[in-house]
Amino acid sequence: MTIFDLSHISLTRKGARILDDVSLTVRAGEHWALLGPNGCGKTTLLNILTGYLWPMEGTVTVLGDRYGTVDIREKRRHIGLVSSALFERVPSGETFTDVVLSGRYASLGLYEEIHANDLDRAREIVTFLSCGHIADRPYGVLSFGERQRSLIGRALMADPSLLILDEPCEGLDISAREMLLRTLDSLAESGDMSLLMVTHRVEEIPPAVTHAAIMKGGCMVASGKKPDTITSENISKAMGLDVEILSRNGRLFAITG
Protein backbone atom coordinates (compact mmCIF):
# COMPACT_ATOMS: atom_id res chain seq x y z
CA MET A 1 0.00 0.00 0.00
CA THR A 2 1.26 3.47 -0.89
CA ILE A 3 0.89 6.07 1.88
CA PHE A 4 1.66 8.97 -0.43
CA ASP A 5 3.20 9.70 -3.79
CA LEU A 6 4.62 13.09 -4.76
CA SER A 7 5.36 12.96 -8.48
CA HIS A 8 7.48 15.57 -10.31
CA ILE A 9 6.54 18.42 -7.96
CA SER A 10 7.65 21.92 -8.93
CA LEU A 11 6.83 25.30 -7.40
CA THR A 12 7.97 28.81 -8.32
CA ARG A 13 7.45 31.91 -6.18
CA LYS A 14 8.28 35.46 -7.27
CA GLY A 15 10.47 34.09 -10.03
CA ALA A 16 12.42 31.77 -7.69
CA ARG A 17 12.27 28.01 -8.14
CA ILE A 18 11.40 26.67 -4.66
CA LEU A 19 10.92 23.03 -5.71
CA ASP A 20 12.24 21.58 -8.95
CA ASP A 21 10.93 18.21 -10.20
CA VAL A 22 10.81 16.56 -6.76
CA SER A 23 9.41 13.03 -6.44
CA LEU A 24 8.98 10.98 -3.26
CA THR A 25 6.95 7.83 -2.56
CA VAL A 26 6.36 6.40 0.92
CA ARG A 27 4.86 2.93 1.33
CA ALA A 28 3.24 1.29 4.33
CA GLY A 29 5.79 -0.06 6.75
CA GLU A 30 8.43 2.48 5.74
CA HIS A 31 9.70 5.26 8.03
CA TRP A 32 11.46 8.18 6.38
CA ALA A 33 13.78 11.00 7.29
CA LEU A 34 13.74 14.07 5.05
CA LEU A 35 17.10 15.83 5.30
CA GLY A 36 18.66 18.98 3.95
CA PRO A 37 19.98 22.40 4.92
CA ASN A 38 17.70 25.23 5.95
CA GLY A 39 15.87 26.71 2.97
CA CYS A 40 16.18 23.63 0.76
CA GLY A 41 12.40 23.19 0.40
CA LYS A 42 11.60 20.60 3.08
CA THR A 43 8.81 22.58 4.77
CA THR A 44 7.37 23.66 1.41
CA LEU A 45 7.17 20.00 0.42
CA LEU A 46 5.32 19.23 3.67
CA ASN A 47 2.84 22.02 2.99
CA ILE A 48 2.11 20.52 -0.42
CA LEU A 49 1.73 17.05 1.06
CA THR A 50 -0.78 18.33 3.62
CA GLY A 51 -2.68 20.39 1.05
CA TYR A 52 -1.82 23.88 2.33
CA LEU A 53 0.13 24.68 -0.85
CA TRP A 54 -0.55 23.63 -4.42
CA PRO A 55 2.29 22.75 -6.82
CA MET A 56 2.57 24.45 -10.19
CA GLU A 57 3.56 21.12 -11.72
CA GLY A 58 3.23 17.50 -10.64
CA THR A 59 0.69 15.38 -8.79
CA VAL A 60 0.02 14.55 -5.14
CA THR A 61 -1.63 11.25 -4.21
CA VAL A 62 -2.38 10.42 -0.57
CA LEU A 63 -3.78 7.05 0.55
CA GLY A 64 -4.90 6.22 -2.97
CA ASP A 65 -6.60 9.53 -3.80
CA ARG A 66 -5.14 12.25 -6.01
CA TYR A 67 -5.40 15.83 -4.75
CA GLY A 68 -7.84 17.71 -6.94
CA THR A 69 -10.29 14.81 -6.95
CA VAL A 70 -10.87 14.47 -3.20
CA ASP A 71 -11.74 16.58 -0.15
CA ILE A 72 -8.28 17.46 1.22
CA ARG A 73 -9.75 18.21 4.65
CA GLU A 74 -10.80 14.58 4.87
CA LYS A 75 -7.31 13.43 3.91
CA ARG A 76 -5.79 15.59 6.62
CA ARG A 77 -7.73 13.55 9.17
CA HIS A 78 -5.41 10.65 8.33
CA ILE A 79 -2.23 12.71 8.68
CA GLY A 80 -0.82 13.58 12.08
CA LEU A 81 1.33 16.73 12.06
CA VAL A 82 3.71 17.82 14.81
CA SER A 83 5.27 21.22 14.15
CA SER A 84 6.75 24.02 16.21
CA ALA A 85 4.19 26.27 14.51
CA LEU A 86 1.58 24.74 16.83
CA PHE A 87 3.48 25.42 20.05
CA GLU A 88 2.21 28.92 20.73
CA ARG A 89 -1.35 28.18 19.59
CA VAL A 90 -2.20 25.75 22.40
CA PRO A 91 -4.11 27.40 25.30
CA SER A 92 -1.75 27.57 28.28
CA GLY A 93 -4.40 26.38 30.74
CA GLU A 94 -5.10 23.08 28.96
CA THR A 95 -3.63 20.06 30.71
CA PHE A 96 -1.32 17.60 29.01
CA THR A 97 -4.25 15.19 28.70
CA ASP A 98 -6.48 17.95 27.31
CA VAL A 99 -3.94 18.65 24.57
CA VAL A 100 -3.91 14.97 23.64
CA LEU A 101 -7.72 14.85 23.67
CA SER A 102 -7.98 17.87 21.36
CA GLY A 103 -6.56 15.75 18.55
CA ARG A 104 -9.84 13.85 18.47
CA TYR A 105 -11.55 17.03 17.30
CA ALA A 106 -8.67 18.48 15.23
CA SER A 107 -8.72 21.55 17.47
CA LEU A 108 -6.24 23.41 19.68
CA GLY A 109 -8.16 23.51 22.93
CA LEU A 110 -11.21 21.53 24.02
CA TYR A 111 -14.58 22.90 22.91
CA GLU A 112 -16.55 19.69 22.44
CA GLU A 113 -18.25 17.27 24.80
CA ILE A 114 -15.76 14.64 25.96
CA HIS A 115 -16.83 11.02 25.55
CA ALA A 116 -15.64 8.29 27.88
CA ASN A 117 -14.02 6.22 25.12
CA ASP A 118 -12.07 9.26 23.90
CA LEU A 119 -10.81 9.95 27.40
CA ASP A 120 -9.78 6.30 27.76
CA ARG A 121 -7.85 6.52 24.47
CA ALA A 122 -6.15 9.74 25.57
CA ARG A 123 -5.08 8.13 28.83
CA GLU A 124 -3.64 5.17 26.90
CA ILE A 125 -1.59 7.58 24.79
CA VAL A 126 -0.40 9.50 27.85
CA THR A 127 0.78 6.22 29.37
CA PHE A 128 2.47 5.18 26.12
CA LEU A 129 4.35 8.50 26.10
CA SER A 130 5.47 7.85 29.71
CA CYS A 131 3.81 11.09 30.77
CA GLY A 132 1.40 9.91 33.44
CA HIS A 133 3.19 12.03 36.05
CA ILE A 134 2.37 15.21 34.13
CA ALA A 135 -1.04 14.20 32.78
CA ASP A 136 -2.83 16.95 34.72
CA ARG A 137 -0.12 19.60 34.44
CA PRO A 138 -1.09 22.79 32.51
CA TYR A 139 0.49 23.20 29.09
CA GLY A 140 1.82 26.61 30.08
CA VAL A 141 4.21 25.15 32.65
CA LEU A 142 5.38 22.15 30.61
CA SER A 143 8.98 22.00 29.44
CA PHE A 144 9.75 22.25 25.73
CA GLY A 145 10.19 18.48 25.49
CA GLU A 146 6.96 17.81 27.39
CA ARG A 147 5.06 20.13 25.06
CA GLN A 148 6.53 18.25 22.11
CA ARG A 149 5.29 14.94 23.49
CA SER A 150 1.83 16.39 24.18
CA LEU A 151 1.57 17.40 20.51
CA ILE A 152 2.70 13.94 19.43
CA GLY A 153 -0.07 12.54 21.63
CA ARG A 154 -2.53 14.97 20.04
CA ALA A 155 -1.53 13.70 16.58
CA LEU A 156 -1.95 10.08 17.69
CA MET A 157 -5.55 10.62 18.86
CA ALA A 158 -6.74 10.51 15.24
CA ASP A 159 -5.01 7.14 14.60
CA PRO A 160 -3.22 8.58 11.54
CA SER A 161 -1.78 6.50 8.74
CA LEU A 162 1.07 9.00 8.46
CA LEU A 163 2.76 10.94 11.27
CA ILE A 164 4.80 13.96 10.11
CA LEU A 165 7.31 15.48 12.51
CA ASP A 166 8.79 18.80 11.38
CA GLU A 167 12.13 19.37 13.16
CA PRO A 168 10.87 17.58 16.31
CA CYS A 169 14.20 17.87 18.16
CA GLU A 170 14.65 21.60 17.60
CA GLY A 171 15.21 23.36 20.93
CA LEU A 172 15.49 20.16 22.99
CA ASP A 173 18.40 19.46 25.32
CA ILE A 174 20.22 16.13 25.00
CA SER A 175 18.09 14.36 27.62
CA ALA A 176 14.79 15.50 26.11
CA ARG A 177 16.02 14.68 22.61
CA GLU A 178 16.98 11.13 23.52
CA MET A 179 13.66 10.58 25.29
CA LEU A 180 11.82 11.81 22.21
CA LEU A 181 13.85 9.60 19.87
CA ARG A 182 13.06 6.55 22.01
CA THR A 183 9.38 7.47 21.74
CA LEU A 184 9.66 7.71 17.94
CA ASP A 185 11.37 4.32 17.82
CA SER A 186 8.49 2.83 19.81
CA LEU A 187 5.96 4.41 17.45
CA ALA A 188 7.77 3.06 14.40
CA GLU A 189 8.02 -0.41 15.87
CA SER A 190 4.29 -0.47 16.68
CA GLY A 191 3.61 -0.91 12.96
CA ASP A 192 0.43 1.18 13.04
CA MET A 193 1.62 4.07 10.86
CA SER A 194 4.43 5.44 8.75
CA LEU A 195 6.67 8.22 10.04
CA LEU A 196 8.07 11.13 8.05
CA MET A 197 10.63 13.05 10.08
CA VAL A 198 12.06 16.32 8.80
CA THR A 199 15.46 17.37 10.10
CA HIS A 200 18.80 18.82 9.07
CA ARG A 201 20.84 16.78 11.57
CA VAL A 202 21.56 13.08 11.04
CA GLU A 203 22.10 12.69 14.80
CA GLU A 204 18.38 13.23 15.29
CA ILE A 205 17.32 10.24 13.18
CA PRO A 206 16.09 7.32 15.33
CA PRO A 207 17.32 3.81 14.45
CA ALA A 208 13.82 2.70 13.40
CA VAL A 209 13.89 5.02 10.36
CA THR A 210 14.25 2.78 7.30
CA HIS A 211 14.51 5.25 4.42
CA ALA A 212 15.78 8.75 3.75
CA ALA A 213 15.52 11.55 1.22
CA ILE A 214 18.07 14.36 0.92
CA MET A 215 17.30 17.75 -0.61
CA LYS A 216 19.35 20.75 -1.70
CA GLY A 217 18.18 23.94 -3.37
CA GLY A 218 14.68 22.61 -4.03
CA CYS A 219 15.94 19.44 -5.71
CA MET A 220 16.21 15.84 -4.57
CA VAL A 221 19.85 14.82 -4.12
CA ALA A 222 19.13 11.18 -3.25
CA SER A 223 16.39 8.96 -1.83
CA GLY A 224 16.02 5.32 -0.87
CA LYS A 225 16.99 2.96 1.91
CA LYS A 226 18.76 4.73 4.75
CA PRO A 227 22.21 3.07 4.47
CA ASP A 228 22.34 3.70 0.73
CA THR A 229 21.16 7.31 0.98
CA ILE A 230 22.72 8.86 4.08
CA THR A 231 26.31 8.60 2.92
CA SER A 232 29.27 10.92 3.33
CA GLU A 233 29.10 11.77 -0.36
CA ASN A 234 25.38 12.63 -0.41
CA ILE A 235 25.42 14.64 2.83
CA SER A 236 28.55 16.52 1.73
CA LYS A 237 26.85 17.41 -1.54
CA ALA A 238 23.71 18.63 0.21
CA MET A 239 25.48 20.62 2.92
CA GLY A 240 28.20 22.08 0.73
CA LEU A 241 31.14 20.96 2.86
CA ASP A 242 33.12 17.79 3.56
CA VAL A 243 31.16 15.58 5.96
CA GLU A 244 31.96 12.08 7.17
CA ILE A 245 29.00 9.96 8.25
CA LEU A 246 29.67 7.46 11.03
CA SER A 247 27.33 4.76 12.36
CA ARG A 248 27.21 3.39 15.89
CA ASN A 249 24.53 1.20 17.47
CA GLY A 250 22.03 2.13 14.76
CA ARG A 251 22.61 5.88 15.16
CA LEU A 252 24.30 8.14 12.62
CA PHE A 253 26.75 10.94 13.32
CA ALA A 254 28.23 13.64 11.09
CA ILE A 255 31.81 14.84 11.45
CA THR A 256 33.18 17.75 9.45
CA GLY A 257 36.79 17.73 8.29
C-alpha positions in Angstrom: 0.0 0.0 0.0 1.3 3.5 -0.9 0.9 6.1 1.9 1.7 9.0 -0.4 3.2 9.7 -3.8 4.6 13.1 -4.8 5.4 13.0 -8.5 7.5 15.6 -10.3 6.5 18.4 -8.0 7.7 21.9 -8.9 6.8 25.3 -7.4 8.0 28.8 -8.3 7.4 31.9 -6.2 8.3 35.5 -7.3 10.5 34.1 -10.0 12.4 31.8 -7.7 12.3 28.0 -8.1 11.4 26.7 -4.7 10.9 23.0 -5.7 12.2 21.6 -9.0 10.9 18.2 -10.2 10.8 16.6 -6.8 9.4 13.0 -6.4 9.0 11.0 -3.3 7.0 7.8 -2.6 6.4 6.4 0.9 4.9 2.9 1.3 3.2 1.3 4.3 5.8 -0.1 6.8 8.4 2.5 5.7 9.7 5.3 8.0 11.5 8.2 6.4 13.8 11.0 7.3 13.7 14.1 5.0 17.1 15.8 5.3 18.7 19.0 3.9 20.0 22.4 4.9 17.7 25.2 6.0 15.9 26.7 3.0 16.2 23.6 0.8 12.4 23.2 0.4 11.6 20.6 3.1 8.8 22.6 4.8 7.4 23.7 1.4 7.2 20.0 0.4 5.3 19.2 3.7 2.8 22.0 3.0 2.1 20.5 -0.4 1.7 17.0 1.1 -0.8 18.3 3.6 -2.7 20.4 1.1 -1.8 23.9 2.3 0.1 24.7 -0.8 -0.5 23.6 -4.4 2.3 22.8 -6.8 2.6 24.4 -10.2 3.6 21.1 -11.7 3.2 17.5 -10.6 0.7 15.4 -8.8 0.0 14.6 -5.1 -1.6 11.2 -4.2 -2.4 10.4 -0.6 -3.8 7.0 0.5 -4.9 6.2 -3.0 -6.6 9.5 -3.8 -5.1 12.3 -6.0 -5.4 15.8 -4.8 -7.8 17.7 -6.9 -10.3 14.8 -6.9 -10.9 14.5 -3.2 -11.7 16.6 -0.2 -8.3 17.5 1.2 -9.7 18.2 4.6 -10.8 14.6 4.9 -7.3 13.4 3.9 -5.8 15.6 6.6 -7.7 13.5 9.2 -5.4 10.6 8.3 -2.2 12.7 8.7 -0.8 13.6 12.1 1.3 16.7 12.1 3.7 17.8 14.8 5.3 21.2 14.1 6.8 24.0 16.2 4.2 26.3 14.5 1.6 24.7 16.8 3.5 25.4 20.1 2.2 28.9 20.7 -1.3 28.2 19.6 -2.2 25.8 22.4 -4.1 27.4 25.3 -1.7 27.6 28.3 -4.4 26.4 30.7 -5.1 23.1 29.0 -3.6 20.1 30.7 -1.3 17.6 29.0 -4.3 15.2 28.7 -6.5 17.9 27.3 -3.9 18.7 24.6 -3.9 15.0 23.6 -7.7 14.9 23.7 -8.0 17.9 21.4 -6.6 15.7 18.6 -9.8 13.9 18.5 -11.5 17.0 17.3 -8.7 18.5 15.2 -8.7 21.5 17.5 -6.2 23.4 19.7 -8.2 23.5 22.9 -11.2 21.5 24.0 -14.6 22.9 22.9 -16.5 19.7 22.4 -18.3 17.3 24.8 -15.8 14.6 26.0 -16.8 11.0 25.6 -15.6 8.3 27.9 -14.0 6.2 25.1 -12.1 9.3 23.9 -10.8 9.9 27.4 -9.8 6.3 27.8 -7.9 6.5 24.5 -6.1 9.7 25.6 -5.1 8.1 28.8 -3.6 5.2 26.9 -1.6 7.6 24.8 -0.4 9.5 27.9 0.8 6.2 29.4 2.5 5.2 26.1 4.4 8.5 26.1 5.5 7.9 29.7 3.8 11.1 30.8 1.4 9.9 33.4 3.2 12.0 36.1 2.4 15.2 34.1 -1.0 14.2 32.8 -2.8 17.0 34.7 -0.1 19.6 34.4 -1.1 22.8 32.5 0.5 23.2 29.1 1.8 26.6 30.1 4.2 25.2 32.6 5.4 22.1 30.6 9.0 22.0 29.4 9.7 22.2 25.7 10.2 18.5 25.5 7.0 17.8 27.4 5.1 20.1 25.1 6.5 18.2 22.1 5.3 14.9 23.5 1.8 16.4 24.2 1.6 17.4 20.5 2.7 13.9 19.4 -0.1 12.5 21.6 -2.5 15.0 20.0 -1.5 13.7 16.6 -1.9 10.1 17.7 -5.5 10.6 18.9 -6.7 10.5 15.2 -5.0 7.1 14.6 -3.2 8.6 11.5 -1.8 6.5 8.7 1.1 9.0 8.5 2.8 10.9 11.3 4.8 14.0 10.1 7.3 15.5 12.5 8.8 18.8 11.4 12.1 19.4 13.2 10.9 17.6 16.3 14.2 17.9 18.2 14.7 21.6 17.6 15.2 23.4 20.9 15.5 20.2 23.0 18.4 19.5 25.3 20.2 16.1 25.0 18.1 14.4 27.6 14.8 15.5 26.1 16.0 14.7 22.6 17.0 11.1 23.5 13.7 10.6 25.3 11.8 11.8 22.2 13.9 9.6 19.9 13.1 6.5 22.0 9.4 7.5 21.7 9.7 7.7 17.9 11.4 4.3 17.8 8.5 2.8 19.8 6.0 4.4 17.4 7.8 3.1 14.4 8.0 -0.4 15.9 4.3 -0.5 16.7 3.6 -0.9 13.0 0.4 1.2 13.0 1.6 4.1 10.9 4.4 5.4 8.8 6.7 8.2 10.0 8.1 11.1 8.0 10.6 13.0 10.1 12.1 16.3 8.8 15.5 17.4 10.1 18.8 18.8 9.1 20.8 16.8 11.6 21.6 13.1 11.0 22.1 12.7 14.8 18.4 13.2 15.3 17.3 10.2 13.2 16.1 7.3 15.3 17.3 3.8 14.5 13.8 2.7 13.4 13.9 5.0 10.4 14.2 2.8 7.3 14.5 5.3 4.4 15.8 8.7 3.8 15.5 11.6 1.2 18.1 14.4 0.9 17.3 17.8 -0.6 19.3 20.8 -1.7 18.2 23.9 -3.4 14.7 22.6 -4.0 15.9 19.4 -5.7 16.2 15.8 -4.6 19.9 14.8 -4.1 19.1 11.2 -3.3 16.4 9.0 -1.8 16.0 5.3 -0.9 17.0 3.0 1.9 18.8 4.7 4.8 22.2 3.1 4.5 22.3 3.7 0.7 21.2 7.3 1.0 22.7 8.9 4.1 26.3 8.6 2.9 29.3 10.9 3.3 29.1 11.8 -0.4 25.4 12.6 -0.4 25.4 14.6 2.8 28.6 16.5 1.7 26.8 17.4 -1.5 23.7 18.6 0.2 25.5 20.6 2.9 28.2 22.1 0.7 31.1 21.0 2.9 33.1 17.8 3.6 31.2 15.6 6.0 32.0 12.1 7.2 29.0 10.0 8.2 29.7 7.5 11.0 27.3 4.8 12.4 27.2 3.4 15.9 24.5 1.2 17.5 22.0 2.1 14.8 22.6 5.9 15.2 24.3 8.1 12.6 26.7 10.9 13.3 28.2 13.6 11.1 31.8 14.8 11.4 33.2 17.7 9.5 36.8 17.7 8.3 
